[in-house]
Amino acid sequence: MSDAPLFESLEGLRGTGKSTIAPMLAAAREAVLVPTVPLIYQPLRREVDLRGNAEARMCFYLSALFTAADEIRRYLSSGTPVVVESYFARCLATHRALGVRLGVSLPPDLPQPVTYQLTCGEDERRRRLTERTKPVSRWDTLVEDSGDRVTDAYAQFPMHRVDTTRLDPDEVVQAILATDTQGAHHRANAEPVGAHPHLLSPVPRRAEGACHS
């Protein structure tokens, strides 16, 4: 375990396995699973997700992530490994795909995880989604219909791709544990979370009414 990354994040589209794999990876690493939408944000999260303002939603999730980052720092400073189910990459990539025009530059001292992008064959991913019991929000539908744009936006972030197609959860965890992360940053440092500091450049929003998927 001494060579394992101290901070790890899972990214990917819905149905690729993030919520299933995250606690299993945390258990395998003997790590703390930190929610990136802390408990105090949950009541407001439901209210924000009922509204249609994508910029407001993005700012809400950024606030939650910065709050979670403070907790992550405390764990890392004590040498405790941390796993999260998504981090800043998901928030930025998702809202960029939805046409948010805000320009965001993240602080350079944010804890930087080793990130695994979970992927899955489209037929299997959609089958998994139909088997889910989780409620589907309007935003879930919007993001699902923007899946190709989300994937394109994820490309700016350094990630290790892990294909979960036809793998059971234990096999996915083993694939992650076997990933060569040599040279990856195990601790927070002075480098930005993404490939460069200006992670989300202004993107023209589509015409009103065009983003109702």
Sequence and secondary structure as in RCSB ss.txt:
>XXXX:A:sequence
MSDAPLFESLEGLRGTGKSTIAPMLAAAREAVLVPTVPLIYQPLRREVDLRGNAEARMCFYLSALFTAADEIRRY
LSSGTPVVVESYFARCLATHRALGVRLGVSLPPDLPQPVTYQLTCGEDERRRRLTERTKPVSRWDTLVEDSGDRV
TDAYAQFPMHRVDTTRLDPDEVVQAILATDTQGAHHRANAEPVGAHPHLLSPVPRRAEGACHS
>XXXX:A:secstr
 TTS SEEEEE STTSSHHHHHHHHHHHHT EE  SS GGGHHHHHHHHHS  HHHHHHHHHHHHHHHHHHHHHH
HHTT  EEEE  HHHHHHHHHHTT    EE  TTS   EEEEEE  HHHHHHHHHH  S   HHHHHHHHTHHHH
HHHHTTS  EEEE TT  HHHHHHHHHT   TT   S  SS SSSSSEEE       TTS   
